Amino acid sequence: MSEELKKITTNTLLNLKRKGEKISMITAYDFSFAKIFDKAGIDIILVGDSASNVMAGNETTVTITLDQMIYHAQCVRKAVSRSLMVVDLPFGSYQSNSDIALASAIRMMKESGAHAVKMEGGAEIADSIKKIIDAGIPVMGHLGLTPQSIYKFGTYAVRAKEAAEAEKLQSDALLLEKAGCFAIVLEKIPAQLANTVSKSLEIPTIGIGAGKDCDGQVLVMHDLLGINQEFRPRFIRQYLNLESSIQQAVQSYIGDVKSLDFPNESESY
């Protein structure tokens, strides 16, 4: 089997960092899109708790449940044959204590078939991360802007601009690596800080709004594909404008139905 067709594993990501090859990551929440992304050759598919926003229309990621995340993960897993599939553990499923965290991670892995879980936070959840990893479940960390804590932050502004928070982030990153995380997402932090953290770690960093020096990048599929035109922060690059294309296609369909052009004779039995 060629290198291009081999399944991506956590070890693959470490090797990519060592070779200096960037890692690609995108979110997915259903079978159809996940199948397209996997076939396109994406390295990591993240079943993000951003499903709370883009799939359910909620204001934050806080309200999505573990059962709902398992459902989305089950849908995605059926489409994935090459990519590494990581799933967010949602708010409330791991913060209270390490026993609950482990139970949540085990449910996710057993019921969805995920390859790994992702958790937001540093020293505050270190015990839970270690317990999950010790049980044989790979964990991706997440530092910087952590959307599950939005009510604590009170804003989606760039994090770790001040020295104290930057120092804590660097310390947390080293702690997560020592605990056994295979990678860390760095969200919305200064590019220079992301560069410093990435160089300090053996494990790869995946950036979103964290500059070009991370070992990989992640975008929410709705942002990349232009499905949601209302959310356009500066760190997003939109590769398509599907919102407009889909709307035009549906309007054409409506017109054809009303004018009796669809279905025509060749489309009928």
Secondary structure, 3 states (H helix, E strand, C coil): CCHHHCCCCHHHHHHHHHHCCCEEEEECCCHHHHHHHHHHCCCEEEECCCHHHHCCCCCCCCCCCHHHHHHHHHHHHCCCCCCEEEEECCCCCCCCCHHHHHHHHHHHHHHHCCCEEECCCCHHHHHHHHHHHHCCCCEEEEEECCHHHHHHHCCCCCCCCCHHHHHHHHHHHHHHHHHCCCEEEEECCCHHHHHHHHHHCCCCEEEECCCCCCCEEEECHHHHCCCCCCCCCCCCCCCCCHHHHHHHHHHHHHHHHHCCCCCCHHHCC
